[in-house]
């Protein structure tokens, strides 16, 4: 198996309790997440360095102090984003950059479909919540930076433990299985290779038919 593939295998995800980095604003597109000029690599490593590059740094290459990812009061593995996150182009690098930076969950009241699928395929959990819950999260984090949020994939539940507030979220059952086991589509097929061969052997149709 290719050494780059082994290095990029998905991590298992079950439950995460973490503080949150809030990024307000709707319609954050993939070019803002990772600008096109940084899409030169073919492996997933290193993209986190340029996540939100044009917002994190000014024209002189200095960090913008007030930008949430540069603000020391905000840390954690959960990114809270505004509505319609990940719109624009279909570049998979957007999910790579968010994951490589260190986030494992993105919460939004709405995700662009292609970004959502790219995230799930790369071990990044997109949690879509109601606008009311999203607003509650933003207000709570603004009032209390560093507060922790719990994301329970098995139960499909996002919680604010300190406030006894929670909301369920949806996820494709197959992608849920992949995240829980830490296996992508390819590894899932490898696990069932013998069953696939047995099915083919007993089928009137075979690969040679096509």
Secondary structure, DSSP 8 states (H G I E B T S, - for coil): --HHHHHT-----SEEEEEEEEE--S--BHHHHS-GGGTT-SSSTTGGGGTTHHHHB-TTS-B-TTSGGG-TT--SSEEEE-SSBTBSS--THHHHHHHHHT--EEEES-B-HHHHHHHHHTT-EEEE--HHHHHHHHHHHHHSTT-EEEEETTTTEEEEGGGTEEEE----HHHHHHHHHT--HHHHHHHTHHHHHHHHHTSS--GGG-
